[in-house]
Every structure is written in structure tokens, then in C-alpha cells.
């Protein structure tokens, strides 16, 4: 670990301990505050663009503000429903959990958890508030990272595997070997490959699917949601072009591509990526990544922002005289 990374970790830990008592629910609507004046805070004077929906970006925005910066939350992508055909395929796959046809479910996003729960409710209208957990008894679950694992736990699912490196590659690195349940005299090579349900977004790369097949599993990929472009508010575009942001947080490859397409790369903006796949997507679109989060959650992103601030050589004070209107978050549908 570099000195900058160690310093970032210490600063973030101290900040979180000091601010823990005042932290609100992540579901609140974001109302960014003006730039705090305390010189001791690690993000003092920095303005950070968080291209996420308010409900998903508010938690990180509060951490940024507690660290002395200011945050603007403005989504550049949004989740869209799948069509009837894809929904029928999804519901059939979820019904297979009830029938014991699936050995594992590998979940790579919180969005997929939401859609699995909705599908389970359509498939099984039985009593209780946790239809997915009821249907999936006996199925093992894997999560790409801590946020996804928490979302699964919140709907009653016990997660058996959480990737240390929060990516499809990291999940594959820790995936267990095939365990054939056969009689002693049976030929294990003739046993059917264990099925793994992969509830993915429409833009997900085939990394996990290909890797599992190579390891002797039978992956079943189903589309659970679509990712579509969400136009940036004009005031955000103007502020970006005028150089009024110090950093931007990229939380997926699709967000990285939308930043490049809608806003355009800037050498004077520190880019922070949530993981290696997102970093690669950013680089492919001409963006220079200053730091990569060690964990795919708000705390990891905050630490990466502090790390990026520590290595930044630009004078962010030049932006302190600029505001996005009255400093309020843009309104979004």
C-alpha cells in the first residue's frame, strides 16, 4: 500500500468515527450543502459530481460533505423495465429455484436483487414478506460485493460467497469447484453440470458466464433490467464545461461511457472508479483515472476520493467562487 493510500485510509476512518452519530438514512433526498470552510477536512473545497440517482447517491454525497467537500448528484443512466418476453424468461428461471433446479445464483448488482424479488412475488403469491427467500430454499447465493450482499440479506437471503475483489473476475477467483452428488459407483463425468442462475442487466459482459462454463458449471443468463441513458441537467453540463467540478465518481462501465459521451473527458477533473472493470471502461473512453475504490461501497469510494485529492496537483480554490445556481441538487424524475 502506498503512503497516499495509507493516509487516505486513516483520514477516512477518523472522519467516519467523528461523523457516525450524525449520519442519516441513505434513502433521504440529497440537498447538497455549500463548501465547508474547515481546513482540516480531507476534501475541503472539492466539488464532486456523483452520477447516480438521488436515492443511490445520497449516502456518498453526505460522506463527501462530512469530509469537507460538496456534492452534486445527477444520474446519467437509469434502469428501465424489460419486455414481456424477457420477463417471462426471468419468471421461469425464478420458478426453477423453487423446483431445486438451480445450485447457485450469482448476483452482480442491487438492481438485480430488486427484479428477483419482484419476479418471486409474481411466481409465488404465498404468505409472508420474503417470497424470494421462500422460493430459493436450498439454493446457494453469491454476491459481487458488500452492497449487493446487504441487499440480498435485507430480503431474507443468506449469502454464501461475497467476492473480495468486487467484480466478475473476483467472483470467479473464489468460486468453489464443482461438487457432483453421485453414487459411489457412478461416473462423475456423466453427472449434469450444476446450474448457476445469472440475473444480469442487458449491458453486462459475458465474463461471469464464460468463466463458470469453463469451470464445469451450466450458467443460465437472464436479463432482469435494461440500462438506458439519462440526459444530464443543463446546469450540470454547463458547470462541467466551465471547470467547476474537481472530481467525478464512476460506479459502472455504463456511467463511465455516459460521462465521456454527455460531458466529455477533462484532464482537470479527478476520476474515481468503483472497481477495475469500471476503470477499464473509463480508460477506453479517454478518461484518466486517479483512484480505484478498494471496496465497491460508499466508504470505499470516499477513501478513493481522499486518495485522489492527496495526489491532485490542481488548485481547486479557483472553483470556489462558482456555484450551480443556488447550490441545490438538480431535480430529477
KAVEN-V762297 format. One line per field, one symbol per residue. phi: phi as a letter, one per 30 degrees, with the letter a starting at -180 (. if undefined). psi: psi as a letter, one per 40 degrees, with the letter a starting at -180 (. if undefined). A space follows every 50 residues. Layout:
BEGIN
phi: ???
psi: ???
END
This chain:
BEGIN
phi: .ddddddeddddddddddcedcdcddcdddbeddddcdddddceidcccc dbdedccdddeddddddjcbbbcbdcbbdbdddddddddddddddddddi dcdbbcccadeddedddddddddbcddjcbdddddcejdcbbbdaddddd ddddcicdccbbddcdaddddddcddddcdcbdecddddcdddddbdcdb ddcdddededddddcjccdbdbdcaccbdbedeeddedddddicccabcc cadddeddddddcjdbdccdcccdadededddddciccddabddbdaddd ddddddddddcdcccdddcddcbdiciddddbd
psi: hiddddddddddddddddeddehiieeihhghiihieheeidfhehhhhg giidddedddddddddeeaiihhhieiihiiiidddddddddddddddef ehdihhheiddddddddddddddhfiiiegdddddfheiihiididdddd ddddfehhhdhhhdhgiddddddehiihhhgiideihddeiihhhhhghi ieehieddddddddeeigihhihdiihiihhiiddddddddefeidiihh eidddddddddddhiheehhhhieidddddddddeehhhdihhdigiddd ddddddddddeheigeeeedeiigbeeiiiii.
END
